[in-house]
Amino acid sequence: MCTVVCPAQSPKDLFEKAPPDVDAALRERIGKFYQAHVDRRLRAADDVVAEDSKDMFFAIAKPHFLGWEIASITYSDNFTKAKAVVACDIDWANPRIGKIRVKQPLASLWKVVDGQWYWYMEPVKSWETPFGDMKPGPDRKEPLIAPGAFKGVKVEDVLSQVKITPAELEMSGYEPSSAEAIITNQMPGKVTLRLDYAGFSGLNIELSKTELASGESAKISIRLTPADKAPKPTVMARIHVEPTNQVLPLKVRFTVPPEIQKNLPPLPRK
């Protein structure tokens, strides 16, 4: 047992981390609120809403969450208020792009009233979407687009705005070599990236960044320091993109030494 500060715990955590009973009580109330949206039992969710926010809760749209997971909780006011970020699985629909399944991070406010945690709401002038913050514009007397003029946008066209170039690479498998690919985000909002691959000894694949704002790019760097000249298997790296739930594949093939290549059986003719 440590006497002052445990090595794995920063001094900041000691002052900002909530007591276990407080944190457990809030997580239980958050779970009740969001699970009620999954089950479509909104009266149960209303039981967790503060009295001064019930009118606003009644008025706001209530999407059908397909699942939820608490991402983070930030406490304030001596652990009597908190901001929770919950990743919610939803079918996000928009007249311009149709419907896609997304995991959308949603922020909610919580406060202690008479010893219990309650969801509450403050008036805001913008709202979060998977493609950035949306803000209302000025009232218009005439339609922005003439009826019948808009033909719609395919979901595939939207998803293609996050792409990897090139999608296949070839590298030497018998001597030190390197290569790179570029991921570009042309969507209106931010996306997050996660890389996974099954490699082998001497192979290293890295992402230069895991968050891309609109118009930004990230580099995928592949480096190989082979231990021998034996043939190396083809590697398929996958880049997971949120909130669009895309998986971008990157195939990496490795050549063999000429002395091994000449002893390989010829490829069958097509």
N, C-alpha and C positions, 0 to 999 in steps of 0.2 A: 504494500500500500504506500502511495506517495504521501509526503507530508505537506507539500506546498502546491505544486502543479504537476499533474500527470503529464508525461512526455507527449501523449497523443491528444492532449487537450490544450487549446490555446487560452491565454488569459481572457481574451475577448469572449470565448465560450462560457467561461465561468460566470460572467456578468450578464450575458444575453440568453443563456440556455434556461428554459423554463423548468420549474420543479416538475418531477415526473408525474405527480398527481394532476397538476394543472394541464400539462401537455396531453395526458391521457384523456382527461375530461373534454378538452377541445376536439381532439381527434374523434372521439365518440360522437360528438354533436355534428361535426363536419360529415362524418360517415352517414349519420341519419338523414341529413339534409340532401346529400347528393344521391344516396341510394333511393330516396323517395322519388327523385326525378327519373332514375332508371326504372323503378317499379310503377311509375305514373301514379303515385299516391301523394298528390300535392298537398293534401290536408296534413299529412305527416310532416312534410317540409315546412308548412306554415307554423307548426308547433315550435319550430326552432327559430322563427323569425321574430325579431324585436318588435314590440308594440308600435314604436314610432316609425317602423319601416314596412308595416303590413300593407298599407295602401300602395306603396311603390312596388312591393313584391306582387301584389294582386295585378298591377297594371303591366308589368314587364312580360315579354315573351318568355316562355318556358320550354326550351328545346328538350327533346327526348334523348337523354344521355344513354349510351349503350354500355358504358363502363366508366370508372373513375379511379384515380390514384392520387394521393396527396404528394405533391412534389416538394413543397417547402412551406414553412410557417415562420413568420417574423413577428415577434412580440414587441409590445410597447406599453407605456403607461403602467410600469410596474406589473406587467403580465396581466393586465385587465383588458387589453385590446390586442388584436392580432390581425395580420393579413395572411391569408392562406392562398397558395397557388395550387390548383387542382387540375391535373391533366385529364380531360374528359374526352371520351370517344363519342363522336357525333357524325351524322351525315350532314355535311355542310352544303347548303344549296344556294345558288345564285342565278338569277336569270341569264347572266352572261356566260357562265361556264357549266351549268347543270349541277349535278350532285356528286360529291366525292366523300369518301370516308377519311376523317382526319382525327388526330389526337390534339385537341386544342387546349392550351393552358389558359385557365380562367382564374382571375383573382377575385377573392371575396373577403369582406371585412367582418370581423367578429368582436364582440365585446361582452363583458360580464355584467349581467343584470340580476340582482338578488341572488348572487352565488351561482348562476348558470350562464353558460356561453350561448349567445344568440347572434345569428346572422343579421347584419344591418346594411343599409345602403345609403350612400351620399349622392346627391345629384351630380351627374357627369356630363361633359360636353362631347365625349367621344366614346366609342366602344371598340372592343378588340374583335378582330376576325383573323383567320389563318393567313390573310394576305396584308396584314398591317392594320393600324388604327383607322377607323372610319369616322368622319366628322360630317354632321349635317351641313348642307349648304344653304344659301338664302332661299326663301320661298319663291317659286316660279309660277307665273300665271299661265304660261304656255308649256307644252311638253318639250322636254329636251330633245327627244327623238320622235320624228313623225311616226304615227301608228303604221305598222307593217314594214317599216324601213329596216328594222334590226332582224337579222337572220339567225342569230344565235352563234355561240362559239362552242366547238367540241372540247370535251374534257381532255382528249388526247393532245389538242393544241396547247392547252394550258400547261399540262405536265411536261411537254417538250421544252418548256422554257427553262427547266433545270436539266442540263446535259453534260456529258463527259466526252472529252475529245483528246486523243482517239479512244475508242472503246476496246482496241486490241493493241498489244505491244509485243515485240519480239526482242529478246535479249540473249547475250551469250550466256550459256550455262556452264562453261568450263573455265572462265577467267573473270576477274572482277569487272562488273558492268553496272550501268545505271540507266534509268529511263524515267520519264515523267508524263503525266496526263493532267489535264485541266478540267475542273468542274466550274461551270458558270451558272449564275442565278440571274435570269432575266424576268423573274416574277416581280410583282409590285411590292411584296413584303419579304421579310426575313425568313430564311430556312436554316435548319440545323442539320448537320451531317454526322454520321457514325460509320466507321470503317470496320469491316471484319473480313478475315481471310484465314484459310488453313495453309500455312506455309511450311517451310522446312529449314534446317540449320543453314545459316548464312544469308537468308533472305530477310529483308526488312522493307515494309511498306508503311508510309506515313502520310497523314493529311497535314497540310500547312495550317489549316484553321477548321474549326467545327461549326462556325456560324457565318453565314453569308447574307449580308444586306443586299437589297436589290441592286443589280449591276456589278456585284463583286464576284471574284473568282478565287478558287482555292487550288493549290498544287498537290497532286499525289506523286510522291517521290518513291521510286522503287530502286533498291540497291541490293546487289548480290555479291557476296564474297564467298565463292565456293570452296569447300574443303578438298574437293577432288574434281576429276573430269568426268565423273559418271553422269549419265543422262539425268536431267531434272524434270520432274512432272510439271505439266501446265497448271498454273494457279489461277483460280477465279476469285478476284477480290470483289466485294459487294459494298456499295456505299448506300446506306439507308438515309432517306431524306424525309424530314418532318417539317410541316404538318401534312404533306401530301401523301405520305406512306409509300413513296416510290422506293425502288431498289435499283440502283444503277450498276450494271455489271462491268467489270474491267478484266479482260482475259490477258494473261501474261504467259507467253510461250518462251521456251529456252532452247537454243540451238546446241548441238553436240559438236565435239572436235572433229575436224576433217578425217582423222585416222579412224574414228569410230563410224563416221557417216559413210565412208566407202565400204564398210563391212556390213552395213544394214541391207536387208533385202529390198529390192526395188519396189516402189509403190505400184499397186495394180493399176493398169490402164483403165480409164473410164470407158 
